[in-house]
Amino acid sequence: MKFLAVDTATQSCGVALIENDQLLAEMLLVSRETHSVHLMGMIREVLARSNVPLTALGAFAVTLGPGSFTGLRIGISTLKGLASALDKPLVGVSTLAALAWQHPRAGSPIVALMDARRGEVYAARFRFDADTLVRETPDQVQDPAAAIRGIAQPCLFVGSGVLLYQDLIAHTLGAKARFVPAAQNYLRPSSVAFLGRDRLAKGGLTSLENLQPIYVRKSDAETHLRLAAERLP
């Protein structure tokens, strides 16, 4: 089955096409422009370079978050539209789980950290049981110190949050903290594709109507409304 995956959860915008265990094409663009400027063009380019028509796709996968509120809405709405038009399944994948999935040879628990701004990170912990990624904690938003509190064994740290807070992690955990080269902290869209494929094979499918972003925390607009309401007499 040919599987198209999209990631728009962070500053990078990614599209990948796989067929069974083979990666056919992959594009990753890091840009300050909104992902809506590039996404459909990247999808067309990946399909064209693979010589695969849109109608030949068997399924789709997309990151549900956590991540940029605007970015998530762009990716999810785009793939919902394509999946609906082609009457094909769409699988949602946690951004943090996809980051952890990229490191099956870690040999230790994996802590996925993404920059959440405001001095916080999106965080979750995982481990591999044979070739299966197992979640140990839910996706959360925390300050970096809280995200690594209580770690008592060596862990591999991955994600954009590590690029920002590696010194803190290393100082706090010492030899228990392991890191990947900087370039490996970016989420590859092919990871979303393969993880989505595995979820679909295990029956992890949600209807298009029920497929919703994983925001983890409230938007800035919701926070401002709550603070304004609290100031009312």
C-alpha positions, -999 to 999 in steps of 0.1 A, spaced: 0 0 0 12 35 -8 10 57 22 14 96 21 23 113 54 24 150 63 39 168 93 32 205 100 34 205 138 66 225 141 86 251 121 95 223 96 70 211 70 74 176 58 59 152 33 68 115 27 56 87 5 62 51 14 51 18 -1 51 -11 24 87 -10 39 102 12 12 106 50 13 98 64 -22 103 101 -15 106 126 13 108 164 15 115 185 46 114 223 45 123 245 75 107 280 69 93 309 88 64 311 63 31 295 71 29 259 60 -1 266 38 23 283 14 43 252 7 23 221 17 2 213 -15 32 221 -37 54 197 -17 27 169 -19 26 174 -57 64 173 -59 67 141 -39 41 124 -60 55 136 -93 91 125 -84 78 91 -74 56 89 -105 26 81 -83 -8 96 -91 -29 109 -62 -55 83 -70 -30 55 -64 -26 63 -27 -40 38 -3 -39 58 30 -27 89 47 -10 98 80 -7 132 97 8 145 130 -19 155 154 4 173 178 14 186 201 28 215 182 19 248 165 -18 253 166 -19 269 132 5 243 117 -15 214 130 -48 228 116 -32 232 82 -19 197 80 -49 180 94 -74 199 73 -54 193 41 -52 156 46 -88 153 58 -98 169 25 -77 145 4 -87 114 24 -124 124 21 -121 131 -16 -104 97 -23 -124 78 3 -91 65 19 -82 61 56 -64 88 75 -43 79 106 -33 105 133 1 102 150 15 119 181 44 142 171 64 131 202 58 94 194 70 99 159 102 116 172 108 87 195 101 61 168 131 74 148 155 59 174 148 21 177 184 13 186 185 37 216 190 8 240 174 29 268 142 49 274 136 79 251 125 113 262 110 133 234 111 171 240 97 198 216 100 235 221 66 248 233 78 284 237 71 304 268 101 286 284 82 253 282 85 220 263 61 194 251 73 161 267 67 124 267 87 93 275 88 61 255 107 28 253 110 0 227 98 -35 234 115 -54 206 104 -34 176 73 -19 192 73 16 205 57 17 240 45 50 256 54 55 292 39 89 299 12 110 282 20 141 261 24 170 285 35 206 285 60 214 313 90 236 321 122 218 311 133 210 347 99 194 355 101 173 323 133 156 333 126 154 371 127 119 385 148 103 357 169 77 374 183 57 345 201 66 313 178 81 287 181 93 251 169 128 246 155 139 212 137 168 197 138 206 193 135 210 230 168 193 234 185 218 211 173 246 235 179 229 268 207 204 263 230 223 288 203 221 315 197 184 308 233 175 308 240 195 340 211 180 358 214 144 348 251 140 340 260 106 325 223 96 325 216 120 296 224 108 261 220 129 230 218 125 192 236 147 166 217 180 162 203 171 128 185 141 142 164 162 164 141 171 135 111 150 129 112 132 96 79 128 78 88 93 68 87 84 105 51 96 105 44 75 75 58 43 89 43 48 124 9 56 108 12 25 87 18 4 118 -11 20 136 -35 13 107 -24 -23 105 -32 -27 143 -67 -11 138 -57 23 152 -81 42 130 -103 71 140 -131 85 118 -123 118 99 -150 136 120 -133 125 153 -97 131 142 -87 162 162 -54 180 170 -36 172 203 -30 207 216 -21 197 252 -24 233 264 -49 261 257 -43 285 228 -30 321 235 -65 334 226 -82 311 252 -56 320 278 -62 357 272 -100 353 275 -96 334 308 -73 361 322 -97 388 311 -126 370 327 -107 366 360 -101 404 361 -139 412 358 -155 424 390 
